[in-house]
């Protein structure tokens, strides 16, 4: 959830902040109320200055070691670092065990420990002692606890206990919960309402961009992120949102610019470097991609969930540079990592095929299909690999068998039609091309845009592809 931007912009807080910073600059301990120092810490957190935020909290604890809010701040920072024992330590330092924030923290620690039922029972019991005029805020605070940990169903359950209101904080919470439940369109609608109230909130614009992105409205997400960037040109979330939108639209050169801009602000994010590498691969700057991906690999921790993707992209780079042994070495690194090992077999086969190792590639493909029990997604990946390696006739024949297999097994599978359309286009099978083009646009607009978009004017929606191409071919 967002910070209280309006309060931070206000004269009262600005005077408080100025007084604090003057004291720090003069080398004095800023003697202030503990809650005011936590407000200053929250402000620094909002600005991305965690070190300054922690200083403010440490000052508060120097004067008020048992104060509630500074200890809660430190405990939550520990929880963000997955350091449960330290969170317990700071919870134990709190003197006032009747303070609402103490109870919220206890529940949050249990949530972080995945003791969801215990946390829920604890909050339900505590609810009996909450004064009636504070119940609405209590319910919203409980919902906030759950949504911050991605437990959207529980958050929704708690929020439904409230009477509801027209306040922006209630709407924002509901919008985040709906987003977590996968109701992106409803979430988008509420964030638009919030923006009508506060058009200069970068948090609302970024949240709207996220909802649009998840709803596959990438152009809309880019526009929303641009508003966030206009409000704050150094806003990392807005910059990465725009980069991700451009990436999904296949505009790799522009996406690369924004990923680089993001990395200037957040240099130790291996994911941004990974995406830079993918962009560079797609615009055929392979050696430069190799350097960036090696940097991402150096930054990634041993348990990073992105290691598999980094090794895979490194393998692609080495393969493009005609170094198949090095590519296979990268793929072997994934064998001990948690990932879809069947997918890795397909990738390995693709790279072998790319380097003319046909027998080895076919063996990998066969193993992948058998191990997946003829899963359509795996078969499709093999066929696409054949196409990418210019085995277009073999690709066409396999697609015919593939769609027969899908129909016979009565699987409602909507992928592959755009690739078959492209295959028919390359082979000059015009009537079949139009048939599969229409099916691709109807069944899977994202795949149609990704695979066939280069054949159509920029910005054209997939639903218009068929008529446009039919008219063009009949001219």
C-alpha positions in Angstrom: 0.0 0.0 0.0 1.1 3.6 -0.6 2.5 6.0 2.0 0.6 9.1 3.1 1.9 11.4 0.4 -0.3 14.3 1.4 0.9 14.3 4.9 4.6 14.2 3.8 3.9 17.1 1.4 2.3 19.1 4.2 3.8 22.1 6.0 3.7 20.3 9.4 5.7 17.3 8.3 8.2 19.4 6.2 9.0 21.5 9.3 9.5 18.3 11.3 11.8 16.9 8.7 13.8 20.1 8.4 14.2 20.2 12.2 15.4 16.6 12.2 17.8 17.0 9.3 19.3 20.2 10.9 19.9 18.3 14.1 21.6 15.3 12.3 23.8 17.7 10.2 25.0 19.4 13.3 26.0 16.1 14.8 23.3 16.2 17.5 20.9 13.4 18.5 17.5 14.6 17.3 15.3 14.5 20.4 11.8 14.0 19.1 8.7 12.0 19.8 9.1 8.4 18.8 6.1 8.5 16.5 7.5 11.5 14.7 10.8 9.8 14.1 8.9 6.8 12.7 7.1 9.2 10.3 10.4 10.5 9.2 11.6 6.9 8.7 8.5 6.1 6.6 9.3 9.2 4.5 12.8 8.1 3.8 11.5 4.6 3.0 9.1 6.1 0.5 12.1 7.9 -1.1 14.1 4.6 -1.3 16.6 5.7 1.4 16.5 2.7 3.7 19.7 3.6 5.4 18.4 7.0 6.4 15.1 5.4 7.5 16.9 3.0 9.8 19.0 5.8 11.3 15.8 7.7 12.3 14.3 4.5 13.9 17.6 3.8 15.7 17.5 7.4 17.1 13.9 6.7 18.3 15.0 3.5 20.0 18.0 5.3 21.7 15.5 7.5 23.5 12.5 5.1 23.7 13.7 1.5 23.7 10.3 0.1 24.5 8.2 2.3 22.2 5.8 0.5 20.0 6.2 2.0 16.5 10.0 2.0 16.2 10.1 -1.6 17.3 7.3 -2.5 14.9 9.3 -0.7 12.1 12.4 -2.8 12.9 10.4 -6.0 13.2 8.8 -5.5 9.8 12.1 -4.8 8.2 13.3 -8.1 9.6 10.2 -9.8 8.2 11.0 -8.4 4.8 14.4 -9.9 5.1 12.8 -13.2 6.1 14.5 -12.9 9.5 11.8 -14.2 11.8 13.9 -14.5 15.0 14.9 -10.8 14.8 11.2 -9.9 14.2 10.3 -11.8 17.4 13.1 -10.0 19.3 11.7 -6.5 18.4 8.2 -7.6 19.2 9.4 -8.7 22.7 10.9 -5.2 23.3 7.5 -3.5 23.1 6.3 -2.3 26.5 2.7 -1.7 25.7 1.1 -5.1 24.9 -2.3 -3.4 24.7 -1.3 -1.3 21.7 -3.1 -2.2 18.5 0.2 -2.2 16.5 1.6 -4.8 18.9 -1.3 -7.1 18.2 -1.0 -6.5 14.4 2.7 -7.3 14.6 2.1 -10.6 16.5 -0.4 -11.6 13.8 2.0 -10.5 11.0 4.8 -12.6 12.4 2.5 -15.7 12.4 1.4 -14.9 8.8 5.1 -14.7 7.8 5.6 -18.1 9.5 2.7 -19.4 7.4 0.6 -20.0 10.6 -2.4 -18.4 8.9 -5.1 -20.0 11.0 -3.4 -19.0 14.2 -3.0 -15.4 13.0 -6.7 -15.4 12.0 -7.9 -16.7 15.3 -5.7 -14.3 17.2 -7.1 -11.3 15.3 -10.7 -12.6 15.7 -10.1 -12.8 19.5 -8.6 -9.4 19.6 -11.6 -8.0 17.7 -13.8 -8.5 20.8 -11.8 -5.8 22.6 -11.8 -3.2 19.8 -14.2 -0.3 20.5 -17.1 -0.1 18.1 -16.0 3.3 16.7 -12.6 1.7 15.8 -14.0 -1.5 14.2 -14.0 -0.2 10.6 -10.3 0.8 10.8 -9.4 -2.5 12.6 -11.0 -4.6 9.8 -9.2 -2.6 7.1 -5.9 -3.0 9.0 -6.4 -6.8 9.2 -7.2 -6.9 5.5 -4.0 -4.9 4.9 -2.0 -7.4 6.8 -3.1 -10.3 4.6 -2.8 -8.4 1.2 0.8 -7.4 2.1 1.6 -11.1 2.1 -0.4 -11.9 -1.0 -3.2 -13.7 0.9 -5.9 -12.1 -1.1 -8.8 -14.4 -0.1 -8.3 -13.7 3.6 -7.9 -10.0 2.9 -11.2 -10.0 1.0 -12.9 -12.0 3.8 -11.8 -9.4 6.4 -12.7 -6.4 4.3 -16.2 -7.8 3.7 -16.7 -7.6 7.5 -16.5 -3.8 7.2 -19.4 -1.5 6.3 -17.5 -0.2 3.3 -17.0 3.5 2.7 -16.1 6.0 -0.1 -12.7 6.8 1.4 -9.6 6.6 -0.9 -7.8 4.2 1.5 -10.8 1.8 1.4 -10.9 1.9 -2.4 -7.2 1.4 -2.7 -7.3 -1.6 -0.4 -10.2 -3.1 -2.4 -8.4 -2.5 -5.6 -5.3 -4.3 -4.3 -7.4 -7.2 -3.1 -9.2 -7.5 -6.4 -5.8 -7.4 -8.2 -4.6 -10.3 -5.9 -7.7 -12.3 -6.8 -7.0 -11.9 -10.5 -9.9 -9.5 -11.1 -7.7 -7.1 -13.0 -10.4 -5.2 -14.8 -12.3 -4.4 -11.6 -9.0 -3.4 -10.0 -8.2 -1.1 -12.9 -11.7 0.5 -12.6 -11.1 1.4 -9.0 -7.6 2.8 -9.6 -9.0 5.0 -12.3 -11.5 6.4 -9.7 -8.6 7.0 -7.3 -6.6 8.8 -10.0 -9.7 11.0 -10.6 -9.4 12.1 -7.0 -5.6 12.4 -7.0 -4.1 12.6 -10.5 -0.6 13.3 -9.2 -0.2 10.1 -7.2 2.6 8.0 -8.9 1.5 5.1 -6.7 -2.0 5.0 -8.2 -0.6 5.3 -11.8 1.9 2.5 -11.2 -0.9 0.3 -9.6 -3.1 1.0 -12.6 -0.2 0.1 -14.9 0.2 -3.2 -13.1 -3.5 -4.0 -13.4 -3.4 -3.2 -17.2 -0.3 -5.2 -17.7 -1.8 -8.3 -16.0 -4.9 -7.8 -18.2 -2.6 -7.8 -21.2 -3.3 -4.2 -22.0 0.4 -3.4 -22.6 -0.1 -0.2 -24.4 -2.3 1.1 -21.6 0.2 0.0 -19.0 2.9 1.9 -20.8 0.8 5.0 -20.9 0.0 4.8 -17.2 3.7 4.2 -16.3 4.5 7.3 -18.4 2.3 9.4 -16.1 4.1 8.0 -13.0 7.5 8.9 -14.7 6.2 12.4 -15.5 5.4 12.9 -11.8 8.7 11.5 -10.7 11.3 11.0 -13.5 13.4 8.9 -11.2 10.6 6.6 -10.1 12.0 3.1 -10.4 8.6 1.3 -10.5 7.3 3.5 -13.3 10.5 3.0 -15.3 10.5 -0.8 -14.9 6.7 -0.9 -15.7 7.3 0.9 -19.0 10.2 -1.3 -19.8 8.1 -4.4 -19.1 5.3 -3.1 -21.3 7.6 -2.3 -24.2 9.2 -5.8 -23.8 5.9 -7.5 -24.0 5.1 -5.6 -27.2 8.4 -6.8 -28.7 9.8 -3.2 -28.8 13.2 -4.5 -27.5 15.3 -1.4 -28.4 13.0 1.0 -26.4 12.6 -1.6 -23.6 16.4 -1.8 -23.4 16.7 1.9 -22.8 14.3 1.8 -19.9 15.8 -1.3 -18.4 19.2 0.5 -18.5 17.6 3.6 -16.9 16.2 1.4 -14.2 19.5 -0.2 -13.5 21.1 3.2 -13.1 18.8 3.6 -10.0 18.8 0.0 -8.9 22.1 -1.5 -10.0 22.0 -4.7 -8.1 18.7 -6.1 -9.6 19.7 -9.1 -11.6 16.2 -9.3 -13.1 16.6 -6.0 -14.9 20.0 -7.1 -16.2 18.5 -10.4 -17.3 15.8 -8.5 -19.3 18.6 -6.3 -20.8 20.3 -9.5 -21.9 17.1 -10.8 -23.6 16.6 -7.5 -25.3 20.2 -7.5 -26.6 19.8 -11.1 -27.9 16.6 -10.1 -29.7 18.3 -7.1 -31.5 21.3 -9.4 -32.2 23.8 -7.7 -30.0 24.9 -11.1 -28.7 28.4 -10.4 -27.3 27.0 -7.4 -25.4 24.2 -9.6 -24.1 26.8 -12.1 -22.9 28.5 -9.4 -20.8 25.2 -8.2 -19.3 24.1 -11.7 -18.5 27.4 -12.6 -16.8 26.9 -9.5 -14.7 23.4 -10.7 -13.7 24.9 -14.1 -12.9 27.5 -12.5 -10.6 24.7 -10.6 -8.8 22.4 -13.5 -8.4 22.4 -15.3 -5.0 22.8 -19.1 -5.0 19.1 -19.5 -4.3 17.9 -16.9 -6.7 14.7 -18.0 -8.6 16.2 -16.3 -11.7 19.3 -18.4 -12.1 17.6 -20.8 -14.5 16.6 -18.0 -16.8 20.1 -16.5 -16.7 21.8 -19.8 -17.6 19.2 -20.4 -20.3 19.9 -17.0 -21.9 23.6 -17.5 -21.6 23.2 -20.7 -23.4 21.3 -19.0 -26.2 24.2 -16.4 -26.5 26.9 -19.1 -26.7 24.8 -21.0 -29.3 24.4 -17.9 -31.5 28.1 -17.4 -31.2 28.6 -21.0 -32.5 30.0 -22.3 -29.2 27.7 -25.3 -28.6 29.9 -26.9 -26.0 29.7 -23.8 -23.8 25.9 -23.6 -24.5 25.5 -27.2 -23.2 27.6 -26.3 -20.2 25.2 -23.6 -19.3 22.2 -25.9 -19.8 23.8 -28.5 -17.5 23.9 -25.9 -14.7 20.1 -26.0 -14.6 20.0 -29.8 -13.9 20.5 -29.3 -10.2 18.2 -26.2 -9.9 14.4 -26.3 -9.3 12.8 -25.8 -12.6 10.8 -27.5 -15.4 13.4 -30.0 -16.5 11.3 -31.2 -19.4 11.3 -27.6 -20.7 15.0 -27.5 -20.3 15.3 -30.7 -22.5 13.4 -28.9 -25.2 15.7 -25.8 -25.0 18.7 -28.1 -25.1 17.4 -29.8 -28.2 16.7 -26.4 -29.8 20.3 -25.3 -29.2 21.6 -28.6 -30.6 19.5 -28.2 -33.7 20.7 -24.6 -34.1 24.2 -25.9 -34.3 23.5 -28.8 -36.7 23.5 -31.5 -34.0 20.4 -33.1 -35.5 20.5 -36.6 -33.9 21.2 -35.2 -30.5 18.4 -32.7 -30.8 15.9 -35.3 -31.9 16.8 -37.4 -28.9 16.2 -34.5 -26.6 12.9 -33.7 -28.2 11.8 -37.3 -28.0 12.7 -37.6 -24.3 10.9 -34.4 -23.5 7.7 -35.5 -25.2 7.8 -39.0 -23.6 8.5 -37.6 -20.1 5.7 -35.1 -20.4 3.2 -37.8 -21.4 2.6 -36.1 -24.8 1.7 -32.7 -23.2 0.5 -30.3 -25.9 2.6 -27.4 -24.6 5.8 -29.5 -24.9 4.9 -30.8 -28.4 4.2 -27.2 -29.4 7.6 -26.0 -28.1 9.3 -28.8 -30.2 7.4 -27.7 -33.3 8.3 -24.1 -32.8 11.9 -25.0 -32.4 11.7 -26.8 -35.8 10.3 -23.6 -37.3 12.9 -21.4 -35.7 15.6 -23.6 -37.2 14.1 -23.3 -40.7 12.6 -26.9 -40.9 9.4 -25.3 -42.2 8.0 -28.4 -44.1 8.6 -30.6 -41.1 7.0 -28.0 -38.9 3.9 -27.9 -41.2 3.5 -31.7 -41.1 3.9 -31.8 -37.3 1.4 -29.1 -36.8 -1.2 -31.0 -38.8 -0.7 -34.1 -36.6 -0.6 -31.8 -33.5 -4.0 -30.3 -34.2 -5.5 -33.7 -34.9 -4.1 -35.0 -31.6 -5.6 -32.0 -29.7 -9.0 -32.5 -31.3 -9.0 -36.3 -30.7 -8.1 -35.8 -27.0 -10.8 -33.2 -26.7 -8.4 -30.7 -25.2 -9.4 -27.1 -25.3 -6.0 -25.9 -26.3 -5.7 -22.4 -27.8 -2.0 -22.1 -28.6 -0.1 -22.8 -31.8 -2.5 -21.4 -34.3 -0.4 -18.3 -34.9 2.7 -20.4 -35.5 0.8 -22.6 -38.0 -0.5 -19.5 -39.8 3.1 -18.2 -40.1 4.2 -21.6 -41.4 1.5 -21.6 -44.0 2.5 -18.0 -44.9 6.1 -19.0 -45.5 5.0 -22.0 -47.6 2.7 -19.9 -49.8 -0.4 -21.8 -48.6 -2.6 -18.7 -48.8 -6.0 -20.3 -48.0 -4.7 -22.2 -45.0 -2.8 -19.1 -43.9 -6.1 -17.1 -43.7 -7.9 -19.9 -41.9 -5.3 -20.2 -39.2 -4.9 -16.5 -39.0 -8.6 -16.1 -38.2 -8.3 -18.9 -35.6 -5.2 -17.4 -34.0 -6.8 -14.0 -33.6 -10.0 -15.6 -32.2 -8.3 -18.0 -29.8 -5.2 -16.3 -28.6 -4.8 -12.6 -29.3 -1.5 -12.4 -27.4 0.1 -15.2 -29.4 -1.3 -13.7 -32.6 0.3 -10.3 -31.9 3.6 -11.8 -30.7 4.0 -14.1 -33.7 2.2 -12.4 -36.6 2.3 -8.7 -35.6 5.2 -7.9 -37.9 2.8 -8.6 -40.9 0.4 -5.8 -39.9 0.5 -2.0 -39.2 1.8 -1.0 -35.8 -1.0 -0.8 -33.2 -3.5 -2.9 -35.2 -5.5 -5.2 -32.9 -5.4 -8.9 -33.7 -9.2 -9.0 -34.1 -8.6 -6.9 -37.3 -5.8 -9.1 -38.7 -8.0 -11.4 -40.8 -10.0 -8.8 -42.7 -6.9 -6.6 -43.2 -4.9 -9.5 -44.7 -7.9 -10.8 -46.7 -8.4 -7.4 -48.3 -4.6 -7.1 -48.9 -4.4 -10.5 -50.7 -7.4 -9.8 -52.8 -6.0 -6.5 -54.2 
